[in-house]
Amino acid sequence: MAQEIEHYLMEQFENGLDGNDKSSISKIPRYSQFQAIKTVLKEIFGSSSLVDQQLRDKLYNLNNALTECRILSRKHGFYSPEELLTINRIRMELKQIKKDLKTIIGNSNRGSNRSSDEQHVSNVDSISSKDRELLRWTTRSVDASKVYGFDDDVLSMEKLLVQQESRDRFKAIGVVGREGIGKTTLCQLVFNKPEVKDNFLPRIWVCMARDPDGHEDEDLKVAIVKRMLVYLGVGKEAVKSIFDEKRGLEGLLCALYQQLVGKRYLIVLDGARETDSWYGQLDSCLSRDKKWDDGFAFGFPKGHGGRVIATSRNEEVAKMMVGEKNIHHLLPLSDPESCWAIFNDTVEANRVADDRIEDDRVEDFRALSNASNLDDLKLEIKLKCGGLPLAAKMMGRQWTELYFNSETF
């Protein structure tokens, strides 16, 4: 009886995914991803011991995502920027759900009768896998040759970072823009510029979201500062010792200050979203009436030309952190050529082996649009993606799926 809800939700998911009209069902965005999850679920439901309440939320989320995708499948032609971002969000949600489901199976397998040596190897592999996932999550590099429309923004950011008149003063800069506009990409380009590398050491990239493999019950402030110390080369055991033996967050911020003092550092805080004033006024200094853990700012030394870049969708959050005068607003791409280049590169990167020539492919692009020539097609892509690089990329993936009848994104 306790499993009735899970079995009902599984049946609802299967019915929604299979349907009666196979030709229309297969056009659902993320169809192959849903099918792959169904295969994993069947393995779980094949063992009654794995079917428990922890599956319930995942099945609810799966059915909600499937409903969204079924609604989107009724649309003909290219999706709007908002719809493309919705599909991208669902893609990431499904990826996480599949990972969680496989963990359930993996935990069950690890619970079976195996030798201690086999258990040890499995644990080592698991830790290694987590470390590799963390590395992918925190490493920020980008192929500059595949980025379009950011030249002026890169120059502006570079000038703000290395301008001589403030060379020895601390400076915090905010990059603000809507989802999919390229805030992270812009900062990746700046972060890896040779001139920036020559001017700043150390340079670290910090995701401000909760670590996907971290402890859910750990205070986010503590998690972020610990993360920064590890990226600066402090061993995990040493960080744990600092936190346990030196008054928690206060000790961590003091240790962060000691790691950075006397250095021209560059720190990117990517995806800031917290409205807590603790994250605010990054240019403020520790005073006699304050304690180390009263503010994030106190972990950043101010006298040697250090720089902090904070990216955020929320302008008020960015202003709170860096001040209104230090905001760089990232605007949608205005050049149709840039949007076309992103779209076309994505198609090239995702397409399967094909003998059709480029001109034929352009004709097929136009068949999906109202364009009468290539220039009109470029303009239409720019208008439909709203100047958002991520939306242009998603359009390219959508077209690849339609053109080759194979879901590749």
N, C-alpha and C positions, 0 to 999 in steps of 0.2 A: 504493500500500500504506500510505503514511504517514497517509492520510486515512480508513482503514477504520474506526477507532474512532469518529471523529466522525460518519461516515455511519450506523454502527450505532446510535449514541445518538440521532441525528435520527430514524431509523426507529422506534426504541422510543418516542420522544416522540410522534410522529404516531399510532402505533397506540394508545397510551394515551389520547390526547386524542380520537381519532375513535370508536373502539369500534364495537360492533355495535348497541347499544341507544341510539339518538340521544336519546330522551326522558330517559333516566337520565343520560347523559353530560353533557347541557346543564345539569344541576342541580349539577354540580361547582362549588364555590366558586371564583371568579376565572376562570370558563370563558372569558368574552370576552377577558380579559387574556391567557390562554394562547393563544387564537386569534390575537390581534394579534401576539404574539411569533412564532407559527408563520409568519405572513406575512412578517415580517422575516427569519426564518431561511431561508425559501424563496428570498428574494432573494440571501442570502449563498451558499447552496448552489448557486444558479444560476450563480455565478461561481467556478470551481474555485480561482482565485488567492486567494479570501478564506477558503477552508476550511483552517484550520491549527490548530495545537495550542492556541492561545489560546481556541478555542471549546469545548474539551473540558470544562473546569471548569464553564462556564456550562450546558452540556448535562447534565452530571451533576446540577447544582443544580436545573435545570428538571425533570428526571425525578423527583428526590426530592420537590420541591414538588408535582408533579402526583400522586404517590402519596399524599402527605398529604391532598390535597384530595379524591381519589377515596374515601379512607377516610371523610372527614368527610361526603361526599355521601350516605352510607348512613344518616345520622341523620335522623330526622323531627322537625319542630318547631324550637324555638329551640336554638341551641348554648349550651354552658356558657361561663362567663367565660374559662376557659383556652382553649377552642376558638376563641372569638371573637378572643382575642389572637393565637392561632396564625394565623388567617386574616389578621389585620392585618399580622403579620410577613411572611407570604407575599406579601401585596399590595405591601409595600415592596420585598421582594427581587425580585419580578417587574418592578417599575418600574425598578429599577437595572439588571437584566439587559437589558431592552429598550433602555435608554439606552446601555449599553455596546455592544450589537449595532449600534445606529444609528451609533455612533461608528466602528465598524469600516467600515461602508459609507461614512460621510462621509470618513474618511481615504483610502479608495480613490478616491473622487471627486476629492478634493483632489490626488491624485497624477496625475490625468489631465492631458492637454495643455490648459492654459489660459494666458491672458495674465498678465503680472505684475500688471496692474491688478486683474484678477479675483482673483488670489491674495491681494492686499492687502485687498480688500473682504471676502473670506471670513475672513481672519485677524481683522480688526476685529470682524466679526459674532461670531466664536467667542469672542473675549475678552469682548465685551459680554454674551454669553449666560452666560458663566461668572460675570461680576460680578453679573448679575441672580440667578443661582442662589445665589451666596454671600449676597446680600442677603436672599433668602427664608430662607436657612438660619440667619441670625443675627438677624433682626428678630423681636421678640417683642411682639405686640399681640394682644388678645383682645376680643371683643364681650362686655362685662360683662353685658349684658342676656340673654345666652344661656348664662350660667354659673349653676349652681344648687348650693346646699348648702354653699357655702364662706364664708358671712358671718362665722361665728365665727372661722374660721381666718384670714381676712383681718384682722379686728380684732386678733387676738393677734399676728400678724406685724407689723402696723403699730405696735403699742405697743412691741414689741421694738426696732423700728428708730428710733423718734422719741422714746423716753422721755427725759425731761429729765435724770434723775440720771446718765445716762451719755452725755449729749449730746456731750461733747468727748473721749470715749474710743472707741478702736477696738472693734468688736464683730463677731464672726463667728457666723452662725446656720446651722444645718443643717436641711433639710427632708427627712424620710425617709418612704418609703412604697413599696409594691409597684408593679410596672408597671401603668400605666393608671389609677392612683388620682387623678391630677391634680396632681402636684407642680409641673410646669411651668406649668399653668394658674393655680394659686394664686400662684406668683411673678409671673406676667404681671399678674394683678390688682393685686398689691401694687406692682409696679414702675411701673405707670401711674396709681396713685392721685395725685390733685392734691396731697395733703398730703406725699406722698413726693417728688414732683417739686419741691415748694417747699423741701424740706429738704436735697436732695442734688444736687450738680453736681460732676463729671459722673456720669452713670449709664450703665453699659454692660452688655450681656448677652453672656456668653461660653459657647458650647457647648464642653464639655470633651472631646467626641469628636474624632477626627481629621477634618479638613476633607475632605469628599468629593472636592474638586478639588485637594487639596494633594499634596505630595510624600510618597509612601509611605515613603521612606527617611529622612525628616527626623525627628529626635527629637521626641517628642510635647511634651515640656517646652518646647523651643525654639519649636515651632509655636504653642503656646498663648500664650506671652508675646509673640511677634510679633503674633499676632492681637489681643491686648489693646492693644498700642501703636497698631496701625492704627485700631482702634475709637476710640481717644483722639485721633485726628487726626494722628498721625505718618505721614508719607508712606511708601509701601512701599520706595522707594529709600533713604530715610533709615534705615528699620529694617534693611534689608540692609546698609547701611554700618556701622551700629552693631554688628551681629553679626560682620561681617567684620573690622572694624578695632579693636573694643574688647573683645576676649577672649570672644567667643561669648555663652553664656548669662549670664555674669556682667555683661557690658555691657548686655544686654537688661533684666535685672532692675534694674540701676542706673538705666537710662533710664525704666523703669516707675515707679520710686520718684520720680524727678524730675517726671514728669508728674502725679503724684497728691499730692505733698507740699503741705501747706497747704490742701487742699481736703476738703470733706465729700462724699466720693465714695460711690457705691453700685455694687457689682459683683455680678452674679449669675453663679455658676459652675454651669451647668446640666448635669446628667448626670455628676457626678463618679463615677469607678469605679476609679481607679488606687489600688493599695494601697501604692505606694512612699511611704516616710516623708518624702520630699522635699516632698510635698504637705501634710504634717501641721502641726499647731500653728500655725495662721495668725495667732494673736495674739502670736507670739514676735518679738523684735527682733534686729537685727544686733548682734553683740557682737565684742569684739576678737579672740576666738579663732575667729571664723567668717568665711567669705568670702561675697560676694554670691550666688554660685550654689549655696550649701549648702542653701538652702531657698526654696520659693515664697513663704513669709511675708515674706521680706526685701524684696520688691517693694512691700509695702503699708505706707505710712506709718501710724504709730499715734497721733499726737497731736492730730488735728483732727476726730474723730468719724466717721471712715470706717466703712463697713459692707460686709461680704461675706456673701452668702447662697449656700450650696452645697446643691444637691439631689442625692440619691443613693438608689438602691434598696438599697444596702448600708449598714446602720446602722453597722457598724464603720468603714467609710471615712469617714462623716460625723463620727463621734466623734473619729477621728484628726485630722480637719481643724479642727473647731470646739470640741471638748470635750463631754463627756457632758451637762453642764448646759445647753447651748445648742441642744439638739435639739428640733425641733418634729415630732412624729409625726402624719402625715396618715392618718386612718382612713377606711375605706369609708363611703359615704353611708348614713345610717340612716333617712332619710326617703323613703318610697315616692313622695311627690309630686315630689321632686327627680329621682329616677330616671325617673319617668314624663315629666317635662318634657324631659329630655335625649332620651329615646326619641322623644317626639312631635315635638320640634323637628327631629330628624334625618330623620324621615319627611317632614315638611313641606319640608325643604330639598332632599330627594332625589327627591320624587315628580314624576311627569310630569303634564301637564295632565289633569285628571280631573273628571267631572261628579258623581261620587258624593258624597253629603253626609257630614259628619263622623260622624253617628250610625251610618251604614252602615259606615264605616271601623272604628269602635270594635267593631261587631259582628264584623267580620272579624278584628280583633285577638283577640277572645275565642274565635273559632273555632279559632285556633292554640294555645289554652291551655286550662286547666281552670277558668278564672274564670267565675263566674256573674253578676257585676256589675262595674262599672267599678272600684270600690275593690279588689275581689279581683284584678282584672287589674293594677292598679298595684302591689299587693303582690307578685304573681307576677313581674312584671318586675324589681322590686327584688331579690327572692330569686335570680332566674336570672342577673342581672348581678353578683351578689355585692356590690352597692354600689359597683362600679367605674364611674366616668363613661365611660371608653373602651369598656367592655363594653356599657353601656347604649346608647351611640352605635352600636356595631357591631350590636346587636340591631335598632335602628331601620333600619339599612341592609339587614340581612338581611330584615326584614319588607317593606321597599320592593321588594326583588328578588322576593320571593314574591308580593306583592300585584299588582305591575304586570308580572310576568314579564319583568323587564328588570334586568340586573345593573348597578347604579349605584355600586358601591363597590369 
